[in-house]
Amino acid sequence: ESPQVRDQGIWGKVEVDNQTEKPFDLTVIILAVNDTGKAFALGYQHFTLTPQKQSPPIPFGATLPFGNYVVHLDAIAEVASINTIHRVHLQTTGKLTFKQP
């Protein structure tokens, strides 16, 4: 579920796939960054994801000060058995805005 503005905040869900043959230690961090560069944590999860599986939905969201935000998602997977780390960074293409009513 893409990030959405509602209830004076930004909310959504994300799922991560492990399309490899090895388990990995997964960390997912979601931030909302405003126009002045201040970051607000929307979500954090850390768990092991087994091979050929999809994570359960990872909800994220928080009530935020009024303003414009770009949402950043970082997923970091450590594959200890082969001493490798993979990283994916996604962000919204536009700003999410909410104003004081």
PyRosetta script that sets phi, psi and omega in degrees:
from pyrosetta import init, pose_from_sequence

init()
pose = pose_from_sequence("ESPQVRDQGIWGKVEVDNQTEKPFDLTVIILAVNDTGKAFALGYQHFTLTPQKQSPPIPFGATLPFGNYVVHLDAIAEVASINTIHRVHLQTTGKLTFKQP")
pose.set_psi(1, 120.6)
pose.set_omega(1, -179.2)
pose.set_phi(2, -62.6)
pose.set_psi(2, 153.0)
pose.set_omega(2, 177.5)
pose.set_phi(3, -59.1)
pose.set_psi(3, 136.1)
pose.set_omega(3, -179.7)
pose.set_phi(4, -134.3)
pose.set_psi(4, 146.3)
pose.set_omega(4, 175.4)
pose.set_phi(5, -85.7)
pose.set_psi(5, 123.8)
pose.set_omega(5, 173.4)
pose.set_phi(6, -165.5)
pose.set_psi(6, 156.0)
pose.set_omega(6, 177.3)
pose.set_phi(7, 50.6)
pose.set_psi(7, 43.8)
pose.set_omega(7, 178.1)
pose.set_phi(8, 57.8)
pose.set_psi(8, 37.6)
pose.set_omega(8, 178.3)
pose.set_phi(9, -165.2)
pose.set_psi(9, -170.2)
pose.set_omega(9, 178.3)
pose.set_phi(10, -121.4)
pose.set_psi(10, 132.6)
pose.set_omega(10, -174.1)
pose.set_phi(11, -139.0)
pose.set_psi(11, 152.4)
pose.set_omega(11, 175.6)
pose.set_phi(12, -179.0)
pose.set_psi(12, -170.2)
pose.set_omega(12, 177.3)
pose.set_phi(13, -144.5)
pose.set_psi(13, 153.2)
pose.set_omega(13, 176.7)
pose.set_phi(14, -140.8)
pose.set_psi(14, 150.3)
pose.set_omega(14, 173.9)
pose.set_phi(15, -127.5)
pose.set_psi(15, 146.7)
pose.set_omega(15, -178.7)
pose.set_phi(16, -121.6)
pose.set_psi(16, 137.3)
pose.set_omega(16, 177.9)
pose.set_phi(17, -103.3)
pose.set_psi(17, 141.7)
pose.set_omega(17, 168.8)
pose.set_phi(18, -108.4)
pose.set_psi(18, 99.8)
pose.set_omega(18, -177.4)
pose.set_phi(19, -96.0)
pose.set_psi(19, 17.7)
pose.set_omega(19, -179.2)
pose.set_phi(20, -101.8)
pose.set_psi(20, 179.6)
pose.set_omega(20, 177.5)
pose.set_phi(21, -97.2)
pose.set_psi(21, 5.2)
pose.set_omega(21, -176.9)
pose.set_phi(22, -125.1)
pose.set_psi(22, 145.2)
pose.set_omega(22, 174.2)
pose.set_phi(23, -70.0)
pose.set_psi(23, 152.5)
pose.set_omega(23, 173.3)
pose.set_phi(24, -138.1)
pose.set_psi(24, 154.1)
pose.set_omega(24, 178.1)
pose.set_phi(25, -87.4)
pose.set_psi(25, 113.2)
pose.set_omega(25, -171.4)
pose.set_phi(26, -107.9)
pose.set_psi(26, 134.1)
pose.set_omega(26, 171.4)
pose.set_phi(27, -123.9)
pose.set_psi(27, 128.1)
pose.set_omega(27, 178.3)
pose.set_phi(28, -120.7)
pose.set_psi(28, 127.7)
pose.set_omega(28, -179.6)
pose.set_phi(29, -127.3)
pose.set_psi(29, 129.0)
pose.set_omega(29, 178.9)
pose.set_phi(30, -122.5)
pose.set_psi(30, 127.7)
pose.set_omega(30, -179.1)
pose.set_phi(31, -127.5)
pose.set_psi(31, 150.7)
pose.set_omega(31, 169.0)
pose.set_phi(32, -112.3)
pose.set_psi(32, 126.1)
pose.set_omega(32, -177.4)
pose.set_phi(33, -114.7)
pose.set_psi(33, 125.9)
pose.set_omega(33, -177.5)
pose.set_phi(34, -86.0)
pose.set_psi(34, -178.2)
pose.set_omega(34, -176.3)
pose.set_phi(35, -62.8)
pose.set_psi(35, -24.4)
pose.set_omega(35, -179.9)
pose.set_phi(36, -93.3)
pose.set_psi(36, 1.8)
pose.set_omega(36, 177.9)
pose.set_phi(37, 91.0)
pose.set_psi(37, 4.2)
pose.set_omega(37, 178.1)
pose.set_phi(38, -77.4)
pose.set_psi(38, 130.2)
pose.set_omega(38, -178.2)
pose.set_phi(39, -101.7)
pose.set_psi(39, 139.5)
pose.set_omega(39, 177.7)
pose.set_phi(40, -121.7)
pose.set_psi(40, 129.4)
pose.set_omega(40, 179.5)
pose.set_phi(41, -71.8)
pose.set_psi(41, 127.8)
pose.set_omega(41, 175.5)
pose.set_phi(42, -105.0)
pose.set_psi(42, -27.6)
pose.set_omega(42, -178.6)
pose.set_phi(43, -171.2)
pose.set_psi(43, 155.7)
pose.set_omega(43, 178.3)
pose.set_phi(44, -154.5)
pose.set_psi(44, 131.1)
pose.set_omega(44, 174.2)
pose.set_phi(45, -142.1)
pose.set_psi(45, 146.1)
pose.set_omega(45, 178.6)
pose.set_phi(46, -142.1)
pose.set_psi(46, 122.4)
pose.set_omega(46, 179.7)
pose.set_phi(47, -164.9)
pose.set_psi(47, 170.6)
pose.set_omega(47, 175.8)
pose.set_phi(48, -91.9)
pose.set_psi(48, 132.2)
pose.set_omega(48, 178.3)
pose.set_phi(49, -111.3)
pose.set_psi(49, 121.7)
pose.set_omega(49, -176.2)
pose.set_phi(50, -74.4)
pose.set_psi(50, 160.4)
pose.set_omega(50, -178.5)
pose.set_phi(51, -60.4)
pose.set_psi(51, 144.8)
pose.set_omega(51, 175.5)
pose.set_phi(52, 57.8)
pose.set_psi(52, 31.1)
pose.set_omega(52, -179.4)
pose.set_phi(53, -124.8)
pose.set_psi(53, 161.1)
pose.set_omega(53, 174.0)
pose.set_phi(54, -110.7)
pose.set_psi(54, 142.6)
pose.set_omega(54, 178.2)
pose.set_phi(55, -67.8)
pose.set_psi(55, 158.2)
pose.set_omega(55, 168.5)
pose.set_phi(56, -66.2)
pose.set_psi(56, 162.9)
pose.set_omega(56, 176.7)
pose.set_phi(57, -57.7)
pose.set_psi(57, 132.9)
pose.set_omega(57, 178.7)
pose.set_phi(58, -104.8)
pose.set_psi(58, 103.9)
pose.set_omega(58, 179.9)
pose.set_phi(59, -74.8)
pose.set_psi(59, 148.8)
pose.set_omega(59, 174.2)
pose.set_phi(60, -144.4)
pose.set_psi(60, 157.0)
pose.set_omega(60, 176.2)
pose.set_phi(61, 155.2)
pose.set_psi(61, 159.5)
pose.set_omega(61, 178.4)
pose.set_phi(62, -165.6)
pose.set_psi(62, 152.9)
pose.set_omega(62, 170.1)
pose.set_phi(63, -74.1)
pose.set_psi(63, 135.3)
pose.set_omega(63, -174.4)
pose.set_phi(64, -130.1)
pose.set_psi(64, 161.0)
pose.set_omega(64, 171.2)
pose.set_phi(65, -64.3)
pose.set_psi(65, 152.6)
pose.set_omega(65, 178.7)
pose.set_phi(66, -59.7)
pose.set_psi(66, 145.5)
pose.set_omega(66, 178.8)
pose.set_phi(67, 154.6)
pose.set_psi(67, -164.9)
pose.set_omega(67, 179.8)
pose.set_phi(68, -109.7)
pose.set_psi(68, 136.9)
pose.set_omega(68, -175.7)
pose.set_phi(69, -137.7)
pose.set_psi(69, 144.1)
pose.set_omega(69, 166.5)
pose.set_phi(70, -109.0)
pose.set_psi(70, 130.9)
pose.set_omega(70, -179.6)
pose.set_phi(71, -95.4)
pose.set_psi(71, 130.1)
pose.set_omega(71, 178.8)
pose.set_phi(72, -113.9)
pose.set_psi(72, 135.8)
pose.set_omega(72, 175.0)
pose.set_phi(73, -125.0)
pose.set_psi(73, 127.8)
pose.set_omega(73, 174.4)
pose.set_phi(74, -120.9)
pose.set_psi(74, 128.6)
pose.set_omega(74, 174.6)
pose.set_phi(75, -118.7)
pose.set_psi(75, 122.5)
pose.set_omega(75, -178.0)
pose.set_phi(76, -119.7)
pose.set_psi(76, 123.2)
pose.set_omega(76, -178.8)
pose.set_phi(77, -117.3)
pose.set_psi(77, 121.2)
pose.set_omega(77, 175.6)
pose.set_phi(78, -101.3)
pose.set_psi(78, 121.8)
pose.set_omega(78, 176.8)
pose.set_phi(79, -103.9)
pose.set_psi(79, 91.9)
pose.set_omega(79, -173.0)
pose.set_phi(80, -62.5)
pose.set_psi(80, -35.2)
pose.set_omega(80, -175.3)
pose.set_phi(81, -63.7)
pose.set_psi(81, -23.1)
pose.set_omega(81, 177.7)
pose.set_phi(82, -122.6)
pose.set_psi(82, 13.0)
pose.set_omega(82, 175.3)
pose.set_phi(83, 54.1)
pose.set_psi(83, 51.9)
pose.set_omega(83, -175.7)
pose.set_phi(84, -131.9)
pose.set_psi(84, 145.4)
pose.set_omega(84, 174.2)
pose.set_phi(85, -125.2)
pose.set_psi(85, 132.1)
pose.set_omega(85, 176.3)
pose.set_phi(86, -115.3)
pose.set_psi(86, 143.7)
pose.set_omega(86, -179.1)
pose.set_phi(87, -136.4)
pose.set_psi(87, 136.8)
pose.set_omega(87, 174.1)
pose.set_phi(88, -125.6)
pose.set_psi(88, 133.2)
pose.set_omega(88, 176.4)
pose.set_phi(89, -121.0)
pose.set_psi(89, 126.9)
pose.set_omega(89, 174.9)
pose.set_phi(90, -125.3)
pose.set_psi(90, 151.9)
pose.set_omega(90, 173.4)
pose.set_phi(91, -150.7)
pose.set_psi(91, 156.5)
pose.set_omega(91, 178.7)
pose.set_phi(92, -64.5)
pose.set_psi(92, 145.2)
pose.set_omega(92, -178.7)
pose.set_phi(93, -76.9)
pose.set_psi(93, -27.0)
pose.set_omega(93, 177.7)
pose.set_phi(94, -125.7)
pose.set_psi(94, 177.0)
pose.set_omega(94, -179.7)
pose.set_phi(95, -88.1)
pose.set_psi(95, 144.4)
pose.set_omega(95, 171.7)
pose.set_phi(96, -97.6)
pose.set_psi(96, 128.9)
pose.set_omega(96, -173.0)
pose.set_phi(97, -124.7)
pose.set_psi(97, 137.7)
pose.set_omega(97, 165.7)
pose.set_phi(98, -142.5)
pose.set_psi(98, 142.6)
pose.set_omega(98, -173.0)
pose.set_phi(99, -117.4)
pose.set_psi(99, 159.5)
pose.set_omega(99, 176.8)
pose.set_phi(100, -64.4)
pose.set_psi(100, 132.6)
pose.set_omega(100, -178.2)
pose.set_phi(101, -67.2)
pose.dump_pdb("model.pdb")
